[in-house]
Amino acid sequence: MTNGDAPPAGQPPELSAQPDEIGTVGIVGAGLIGTSIGMALTDAGVDVVLRDRDPDQARVAVARRAGRLWTDRERVGHAVLAVPPHTVAEVLADLQRSDIAQTFSDVASVKAQIVTEARALGCDLSTFCPAHPIAGRERGGAVSAQVDLFRDRMWVLCPVPETGEPARQAAATVARLCGASSSQLDPVRHDELMARLSHLPQVVSSALAAQATAGLVDGELALAGSGLRDTTRLADSDGLLWASILEGNRVPVADGIDRLVSVLTDLSTTLRGGSVEDVTGAVESLLVTGRSGRRKLPAKVGQPEPVWSWVGVVVPDRPGELARLFDLVGAWGINVEDVRVEHSREELRGVLELAVQPETAQSLAARLQESGWRAYQRE
């Protein structure tokens, strides 16, 4: 369901525009995403102006080098609408009536409803390329913005048949200058994928946090382990923003909820009345399919396929051990892509997991063992 002759998801479209050709970029909305875009573009040498209905947010964004304040009469080459999904079409219509920009794009995580609303308002879709950077944080606002928020992330372009090439090119150039890789999807397919990969996880995380802690007191909550904290991380997200997102993607999210409820209901029925063999089989099946699903996820955000293997190393908890380990690996010419650490409270040691290229993992584990380290290649 890609649009026309667009490259498949994960493949950047061909770009001809250069940073100086895009002109001044105007950003409407100085929250987390808008300010982060402004910071990244400014860092890339683009002239950026911005505005927000909250003057304090705009001032914070300017102070963080996300651009300068956008005056009412200043016309820009491209405008990025970093506003809640339910306001995008209206803001687009207002800006087009004022003829304040040559082309437009947005950053909302829903697309089909925005396109429908923009058409209903009579917007000129030839100058609009719907878009969605796949990045964010639980904390919002200009104060939480990061200049590298989009680096090595995906930035999905969802042009409609009316979208002109200048608008698509401008949106793709913004993505590239922010450090992202752009791909193209049909708006409807985009929303279906976001319901599965982003919107449903948010719903589940919030529901789990609410249900798991309901009625418990402080002493009982102290028993919560890292599993609950990890699976409820998204529950810290902005409620008003997510209300707008879910309202704009109702049916795909509802379908995802129904599928998940069906799986949980089947497990609940088995746990209540099934035999030992039934329960064992159901739980094993759930964990096997869940583990398989998780392993399908990219090892590196923004990469279409997993590209790393992990090597675990037991590291004594004393000064200099980490430096000794990294000096050794560096001397072998092996690049460490990522690091994870798990401490042991019972012993004075921890496990350091090193992400490396798959072709080097086995030899790295063997060389570490030969050098006296307790090391293994993780499956």
One Martini backbone bead per residue (centre of mass of N, CA, C, O) as a GRO file, in nm:
protein
  379
    1MET     BB    1   0.053   0.065   0.015
    2THR     BB    2   0.211   0.240  -0.147
    3ASN     BB    3   0.290   0.542  -0.305
    4GLY     BB    4   0.319   0.455  -0.593
    5ASP     BB    5   0.680   0.486  -0.649
    6ALA     BB    6   0.759   0.436  -0.375
    7PRO     BB    7   0.956   0.348  -0.146
    8PRO     BB    8   1.009   0.145   0.083
    9ALA     BB    9   1.018   0.094   0.390
   10GLY     BB   10   1.342   0.237   0.484
   11GLN     BB   11   1.363   0.398   0.210
   12PRO     BB   12   1.502   0.664   0.080
   13PRO     BB   13   1.438   0.915  -0.096
   14GLU     BB   14   1.514   1.108  -0.342
   15LEU     BB   15   1.732   1.391  -0.328
   16SER     BB   16   1.775   1.750  -0.425
   17ALA     BB   17   1.762   1.908  -0.185
   18GLN     BB   18   1.901   2.169  -0.002
   19PRO     BB   19   1.937   2.360   0.271
   20ASP     BB   20   1.933   2.636   0.093
   21GLU     BB   21   1.657   2.555  -0.071
   22ILE     BB   22   1.435   2.563   0.166
   23GLY     BB   23   1.485   2.780   0.349
   24THR     BB   24   1.273   2.893   0.557
   25VAL     BB   25   1.156   2.750   0.863
   26GLY     BB   26   0.837   2.687   0.994
   27ILE     BB   27   0.708   2.652   1.334
   28VAL     BB   28   0.417   2.498   1.469
   29GLY     BB   29   0.506   2.435   1.769
   30ALA     BB   30   0.688   2.427   2.099
   31GLY     BB   31   0.742   2.145   2.165
   32LEU     BB   32   0.912   1.870   2.155
   33ILE     BB   33   0.912   1.836   1.843
   34GLY     BB   34   0.939   2.125   1.738
   35THR     BB   35   1.199   2.196   1.896
   36SER     BB   36   1.375   1.963   1.790
   37ILE     BB   37   1.362   2.050   1.498
   38GLY     BB   38   1.479   2.332   1.536
   39MET     BB   39   1.752   2.241   1.653
   40ALA     BB   40   1.842   2.064   1.413
   41LEU     BB   41   1.823   2.279   1.189
   42THR     BB   42   2.007   2.487   1.315
   43ASP     BB   43   2.254   2.295   1.330
   44ALA     BB   44   2.234   2.271   0.995
   45GLY     BB   45   2.181   2.593   0.897
   46VAL     BB   46   1.889   2.674   0.941
   47ASP     BB   47   1.632   2.890   0.910
   48VAL     BB   48   1.431   2.952   1.205
   49VAL     BB   49   1.084   2.967   1.281
   50LEU     BB   50   0.851   3.032   1.562
   51ARG     BB   51   0.540   2.910   1.719
   52ASP     BB   52   0.300   2.965   1.997
   53ARG     BB   53   0.025   2.988   2.202
   54ASP     BB   54   0.263   2.966   2.409
   55PRO     BB   55   0.493   3.194   2.496
   56ASP     BB   56   0.676   3.025   2.683
   57GLN     BB   57   0.750   2.805   2.484
   58ALA     BB   58   0.879   2.988   2.274
   59ARG     BB   59   1.102   3.101   2.459
   60VAL     BB   60   1.238   2.836   2.522
   61ALA     BB   61   1.305   2.758   2.229
   62VAL     BB   62   1.487   3.000   2.173
   63ALA     BB   63   1.687   2.945   2.410
   64ARG     BB   64   1.747   2.647   2.260
   65ARG     BB   65   1.800   2.695   1.952
   66ALA     BB   66   1.518   2.665   1.753
   67GLY     BB   67   1.500   2.978   1.698
   68ARG     BB   68   1.283   3.231   1.596
   69LEU     BB   69   1.047   3.444   1.600
   70TRP     BB   70   0.731   3.444   1.438
   71THR     BB   71   0.603   3.653   1.235
   72ASP     BB   72   0.310   3.720   1.071
   73ARG     BB   73   0.459   3.825   0.782
   74GLU     BB   74   0.651   3.589   0.753
   75ARG     BB   75   0.781   3.412   0.493
   76VAL     BB   76   0.814   3.069   0.395
   77GLY     BB   77   0.910   2.775   0.252
   78HIS     BB   78   0.849   2.591   0.519
   79ALA     BB   79   0.593   2.420   0.711
   80VAL     BB   80   0.565   2.292   1.046
   81LEU     BB   81   0.312   2.095   1.207
   82ALA     BB   82   0.336   2.088   1.573
   83VAL     BB   83   0.040   1.959   1.634
   84PRO     BB   84  -0.231   1.833   1.716
   85PRO     BB   85  -0.420   1.631   1.524
   86HIS     BB   86  -0.705   1.793   1.556
   87THR     BB   87  -0.548   2.077   1.433
   88VAL     BB   88  -0.409   2.056   1.154
   89ALA     BB   89  -0.622   2.135   0.940
   90GLU     BB   90  -0.683   2.419   1.053
   91VAL     BB   91  -0.396   2.531   1.042
   92LEU     BB   92  -0.355   2.489   0.742
   93ALA     BB   93  -0.584   2.670   0.645
   94ASP     BB   94  -0.482   2.933   0.775
   95LEU     BB   95  -0.202   2.944   0.635
   96GLN     BB   96  -0.305   2.940   0.342
   97ARG     BB   97  -0.473   3.203   0.360
   98SER     BB   98  -0.197   3.372   0.435
   99ASP     BB   99   0.046   3.294   0.260
  100ILE     BB  100   0.321   3.184   0.446
  101ALA     BB  101   0.375   2.927   0.253
  102GLN     BB  102   0.470   2.698   0.013
  103THR     BB  103   0.496   2.455   0.222
  104PHE     BB  104   0.380   2.143   0.392
  105SER     BB  105   0.389   1.983   0.720
  106ASP     BB  106   0.377   1.719   0.959
  107VAL     BB  107   0.378   1.509   1.292
  108ALA     BB  108   0.157   1.320   1.313
  109SER     BB  109   0.036   0.984   1.417
  110VAL     BB  110  -0.192   1.067   1.216
  111LYS     BB  111  -0.354   1.075   0.877
  112ALA     BB  112  -0.636   1.018   0.746
  113GLN     BB  113  -0.809   1.227   0.902
  114ILE     BB  114  -0.651   1.477   0.818
  115VAL     BB  115  -0.707   1.454   0.517
  116THR     BB  116  -1.013   1.466   0.535
  117GLU     BB  117  -1.028   1.744   0.678
  118ALA     BB  118  -0.871   1.907   0.466
  119ARG     BB  119  -1.067   1.863   0.237
  120ALA     BB  120  -1.322   1.981   0.380
  121LEU     BB  121  -1.164   2.275   0.407
  122GLY     BB  122  -1.005   2.328   0.124
  123CYS     BB  123  -0.730   2.239   0.095
  124ASP     BB  124  -0.407   2.250  -0.046
  125LEU     BB  125  -0.259   1.941  -0.121
  126SER     BB  126  -0.012   2.019  -0.308
  127THR     BB  127   0.142   2.163  -0.038
  128PHE     BB  128   0.097   1.878   0.119
  129CYS     BB  129   0.292   1.663   0.349
  130PRO     BB  130   0.242   1.411   0.520
  131ALA     BB  131   0.393   1.343   0.849
  132HIS     BB  132   0.618   1.112   1.062
  133PRO     BB  133   0.808   1.108   1.333
  134ILE     BB  134   0.979   0.835   1.498
  135ALA     BB  135   0.950   1.010   1.792
  136GLY     BB  136   1.010   1.041   2.156
  137ARG     BB  137   0.863   1.124   2.480
  138GLU     BB  138   0.720   1.141   2.787
  139ARG     BB  139   0.823   1.416   2.781
  140GLY     BB  140   0.730   1.748   2.744
  141GLY     BB  141   0.821   2.014   2.580
  142ALA     BB  142   1.082   2.229   2.529
  143VAL     BB  143   1.261   2.129   2.773
  144SER     BB  144   1.272   1.817   2.633
  145ALA     BB  145   1.437   1.872   2.406
  146GLN     BB  146   1.632   1.733   2.121
  147VAL     BB  147   1.869   1.746   1.873
  148ASP     BB  148   1.877   1.399   1.849
  149LEU     BB  149   1.585   1.268   1.831
  150PHE     BB  150   1.608   1.178   1.497
  151ARG     BB  151   1.849   1.013   1.499
  152ASP     BB  152   1.813   0.722   1.320
  153ARG     BB  153   1.526   0.763   1.233
  154MET     BB  154   1.202   0.755   1.133
  155TRP     BB  155   1.035   0.927   0.844
  156VAL     BB  156   0.711   0.953   0.747
  157LEU     BB  157   0.568   0.965   0.430
  158CYS     BB  158   0.212   1.074   0.321
  159PRO     BB  159   0.130   1.111   0.035
  160VAL     BB  160  -0.095   1.228  -0.184
  161PRO     BB  161  -0.205   1.260  -0.499
  162GLU     BB  162  -0.186   1.588  -0.474
  163THR     BB  163   0.099   1.589  -0.404
  164GLY     BB  164   0.370   1.768  -0.451
  165GLU     BB  165   0.705   1.758  -0.499
  166PRO     BB  166   0.794   2.001  -0.326
  167ALA     BB  167   0.664   1.897  -0.062
  168ARG     BB  168   0.810   1.627  -0.043
  169GLN     BB  169   1.098   1.736  -0.052
  170ALA     BB  170   1.082   1.916   0.197
  171ALA     BB  171   1.011   1.693   0.402
  172ALA     BB  172   1.265   1.519   0.342
  173THR     BB  173   1.474   1.737   0.417
  174VAL     BB  174   1.399   1.770   0.709
  175ALA     BB  175   1.461   1.482   0.789
  176ARG     BB  176   1.759   1.477   0.705
  177LEU     BB  177   1.853   1.729   0.880
  178CYS     BB  178   1.759   1.555   1.149
  179GLY     BB  179   1.879   1.244   1.087
  180ALA     BB  180   1.678   1.096   0.912
  181SER     BB  181   1.481   0.834   0.766
  182SER     BB  182   1.294   0.810   0.481
  183SER     BB  183   0.954   0.716   0.407
  184GLN     BB  184   0.668   0.550   0.245
  185LEU     BB  185   0.305   0.588   0.297
  186ASP     BB  186   0.000   0.521   0.330
  187PRO     BB  187  -0.215   0.658   0.546
  188VAL     BB  188  -0.370   0.399   0.626
  189ARG     BB  189  -0.126   0.217   0.679
  190HIS     BB  190   0.002   0.390   0.891
  191ASP     BB  191  -0.231   0.364   1.101
  192GLU     BB  192  -0.217   0.058   1.131
  193LEU     BB  193   0.077   0.047   1.235
  194MET     BB  194   0.049   0.243   1.478
  195ALA     BB  195  -0.158   0.080   1.633
  196ARG     BB  196   0.043  -0.159   1.684
  197LEU     BB  197   0.338   0.000   1.753
  198SER     BB  198   0.206   0.250   1.951
  199HIS     BB  199  -0.094   0.278   2.056
  200LEU     BB  200  -0.133   0.008   2.204
  201PRO     BB  201   0.107   0.027   2.402
  202GLN     BB  202  -0.007   0.273   2.550
  203VAL     BB  203  -0.269   0.145   2.652
  204VAL     BB  204  -0.141  -0.093   2.804
  205SER     BB  205   0.043   0.064   2.995
  206SER     BB  206  -0.182   0.227   3.136
  207ALA     BB  207  -0.363  -0.009   3.224
  208LEU     BB  208  -0.151  -0.161   3.390
  209ALA     BB  209  -0.082   0.062   3.592
  210ALA     BB  210  -0.370   0.089   3.706
  211GLN     BB  211  -0.429  -0.216   3.785
  212ALA     BB  212  -0.168  -0.296   3.952
  213THR     BB  213  -0.209  -0.039   4.175
  214ALA     BB  214  -0.482  -0.084   4.269
  215GLY     BB  215  -0.519  -0.060   4.625
  216LEU     BB  216  -0.233  -0.003   4.699
  217VAL     BB  217   0.028   0.033   4.913
  218ASP     BB  218   0.340   0.127   4.976
  219GLY     BB  219   0.447  -0.146   5.083
  220GLU     BB  220   0.344  -0.305   4.832
  221LEU     BB  221   0.480  -0.135   4.600
  222ALA     BB  222   0.778  -0.218   4.681
  223LEU     BB  223   0.749  -0.502   4.516
  224ALA     BB  224   0.814  -0.380   4.262
  225GLY     BB  225   0.960  -0.443   3.968
  226SER     BB  226   1.109  -0.401   3.662
  227GLY     BB  227   0.876  -0.508   3.490
  228LEU     BB  228   0.665  -0.290   3.559
  229ARG     BB  229   0.836  -0.046   3.479
  230ASP     BB  230   0.886  -0.123   3.183
  231THR     BB  231   0.570  -0.171   3.097
  232THR     BB  232   0.493   0.145   3.222
  233ARG     BB  233   0.648   0.387   3.091
  234LEU     BB  234   0.413   0.518   2.905
  235ALA     BB  235   0.225   0.629   3.143
  236ASP     BB  236   0.371   0.928   3.136
  237SER     BB  237   0.205   1.040   2.928
  238ASP     BB  238   0.015   1.259   2.751
  239GLY     BB  239  -0.325   1.276   2.765
  240LEU     BB  240  -0.416   1.489   2.553
  241LEU     BB  241  -0.252   1.384   2.317
  242TRP     BB  242  -0.367   1.087   2.321
  243ALA     BB  243  -0.658   1.161   2.272
  244SER     BB  244  -0.604   1.271   1.987
  245ILE     BB  245  -0.481   1.018   1.864
  246LEU     BB  246  -0.712   0.809   1.924
  247GLU     BB  247  -0.939   0.968   1.785
  248GLY     BB  248  -0.779   0.951   1.497
  249ASN     BB  249  -0.757   0.600   1.550
  250ARG     BB  250  -0.992   0.413   1.640
  251VAL     BB  251  -1.026   0.144   1.478
  252PRO     BB  252  -0.738   0.022   1.483
  253VAL     BB  253  -0.722   0.023   1.794
  254ALA     BB  254  -0.974  -0.146   1.853
  255ASP     BB  255  -0.872  -0.396   1.702
  256GLY     BB  256  -0.624  -0.441   1.883
  257ILE     BB  257  -0.777  -0.477   2.147
  258ASP     BB  258  -0.944  -0.723   2.060
  259ARG     BB  259  -0.704  -0.913   2.011
  260LEU     BB  260  -0.586  -0.898   2.297
  261VAL     BB  261  -0.837  -0.984   2.457
  262SER     BB  262  -0.856  -1.265   2.333
  263VAL     BB  263  -0.591  -1.373   2.445
  264LEU     BB  264  -0.650  -1.317   2.750
  265THR     BB  265  -0.914  -1.476   2.769
  266ASP     BB  266  -0.801  -1.752   2.700
  267LEU     BB  267  -0.603  -1.761   2.937
  268SER     BB  268  -0.805  -1.721   3.166
  269THR     BB  269  -0.971  -1.976   3.112
  270THR     BB  270  -0.738  -2.177   3.151
  271LEU     BB  271  -0.658  -2.094   3.444
  272ARG     BB  272  -0.943  -2.163   3.571
  273GLY     BB  273  -1.006  -2.472   3.404
  274GLY     BB  274  -0.749  -2.606   3.340
  275SER     BB  275  -0.512  -2.807   3.308
  276VAL     BB  276  -0.187  -2.845   3.349
  277GLU     BB  277  -0.136  -2.888   3.048
  278ASP     BB  278  -0.293  -2.644   2.946
  279VAL     BB  279  -0.134  -2.425   3.094
  280THR     BB  280   0.145  -2.492   2.992
  281GLY     BB  281   0.082  -2.460   2.691
  282ALA     BB  282  -0.024  -2.166   2.697
  283VAL     BB  283   0.226  -2.030   2.819
  284GLU     BB  284   0.437  -2.127   2.620
  285SER     BB  285   0.303  -2.006   2.370
  286LEU     BB  286   0.308  -1.711   2.458
  287LEU     BB  287   0.621  -1.687   2.500
  288VAL     BB  288   0.714  -1.777   2.222
  289THR     BB  289   0.559  -1.564   2.053
  290GLY     BB  290   0.671  -1.320   2.206
  291ARG     BB  291   0.971  -1.369   2.153
  292SER     BB  292   0.946  -1.367   1.846
  293GLY     BB  293   0.835  -1.080   1.821
  294ARG     BB  294   1.072  -0.930   1.955
  295ARG     BB  295   1.297  -1.038   1.750
  296LYS     BB  296   1.181  -0.860   1.506
  297LEU     BB  297   1.302  -0.627   1.617
  298PRO     BB  298   1.503  -0.388   1.595
  299ALA     BB  299   1.820  -0.335   1.731
  300LYS     BB  300   1.797  -0.055   1.575
  301VAL     BB  301   1.691   0.243   1.552
  302GLY     BB  302   1.602   0.275   1.201
  303GLN     BB  303   1.636  -0.021   1.134
  304PRO     BB  304   1.498  -0.274   0.934
  305GLU     BB  305   1.719  -0.466   1.064
  306PRO     BB  306   1.885  -0.670   1.241
  307VAL     BB  307   2.256  -0.603   1.339
  308TRP     BB  308   2.302  -0.756   1.614
  309SER     BB  309   2.513  -0.888   1.867
  310TRP     BB  310   2.550  -1.051   2.189
  311VAL     BB  311   2.794  -1.001   2.456
  312GLY     BB  312   2.872  -1.151   2.755
  313VAL     BB  313   3.016  -1.000   3.063
  314VAL     BB  314   3.188  -1.060   3.351
  315VAL     BB  315   3.215  -0.793   3.599
  316PRO     BB  316   3.390  -0.670   3.829
  317ASP     BB  317   3.329  -0.462   4.124
  318ARG     BB  318   3.584  -0.256   4.023
  319PRO     BB  319   3.820  -0.056   3.958
  320GLY     BB  320   3.896  -0.061   3.595
  321GLU     BB  321   3.737  -0.291   3.444
  322LEU     BB  322   3.597  -0.144   3.212
  323ALA     BB  323   3.849  -0.019   3.087
  324ARG     BB  324   3.994  -0.287   3.031
  325LEU     BB  325   3.783  -0.404   2.843
  326PHE     BB  326   3.770  -0.172   2.627
  327ASP     BB  327   4.069  -0.173   2.556
  328LEU     BB  328   4.072  -0.461   2.445
  329VAL     BB  329   3.853  -0.436   2.226
  330GLY     BB  330   3.988  -0.198   2.080
  331ALA     BB  331   4.258  -0.346   2.011
  332TRP     BB  332   4.087  -0.550   1.817
  333GLY     BB  333   3.882  -0.366   1.637
  334ILE     BB  334   3.604  -0.349   1.800
  335ASN     BB  335   3.281  -0.241   1.770
  336VAL     BB  336   3.063  -0.084   1.998
  337GLU     BB  337   2.719  -0.016   1.971
  338ASP     BB  338   2.630  -0.129   2.262
  339VAL     BB  339   2.508  -0.110   2.615
  340ARG     BB  340   2.454  -0.340   2.893
  341VAL     BB  341   2.353  -0.343   3.246
  342GLU     BB  342   2.380  -0.596   3.517
  343HIS     BB  343   2.334  -0.610   3.845
  344SER     BB  344   2.463  -0.761   4.147
  345ARG     BB  345   2.370  -0.784   4.489
  346GLU     BB  346   2.516  -1.059   4.580
  347GLU     BB  347   2.754  -0.966   4.396
  348LEU     BB  348   3.077  -0.832   4.288
  349ARG     BB  349   2.901  -0.804   4.006
  350GLY     BB  350   2.848  -0.795   3.645
  351VAL     BB  351   2.663  -0.764   3.337
  352LEU     BB  352   2.801  -0.714   3.017
  353GLU     BB  353   2.651  -0.602   2.716
  354LEU     BB  354   2.762  -0.641   2.378
  355ALA     BB  355   2.722  -0.474   2.076
  356VAL     BB  356   2.773  -0.644   1.765
  357GLN     BB  357   2.868  -0.774   1.497
  358PRO     BB  358   2.786  -1.087   1.404
  359GLU     BB  359   3.080  -1.172   1.285
  360THR     BB  360   3.223  -1.101   1.590
  361ALA     BB  361   3.098  -1.249   1.837
  362GLN     BB  362   3.239  -1.526   1.862
  363SER     BB  363   3.534  -1.420   1.873
  364LEU     BB  364   3.500  -1.237   2.116
  365ALA     BB  365   3.423  -1.448   2.325
  366ALA     BB  366   3.680  -1.620   2.289
  367ARG     BB  367   3.895  -1.399   2.353
  368LEU     BB  368   3.793  -1.337   2.635
  369GLN     BB  369   3.835  -1.618   2.753
  370GLU     BB  370   4.145  -1.625   2.690
  371SER     BB  371   4.172  -1.350   2.884
  372GLY     BB  372   3.980  -1.435   3.157
  373TRP     BB  373   3.689  -1.407   3.079
  374ARG     BB  374   3.343  -1.417   3.132
  375ALA     BB  375   3.201  -1.539   2.832
  376TYR     BB  376   2.920  -1.487   2.593
  377GLN     BB  377   2.683  -1.580   2.353
  378ARG     BB  378   2.386  -1.455   2.277
  379GLU     BB  379   2.078  -1.578   2.145
   0.00000   0.00000   0.00000
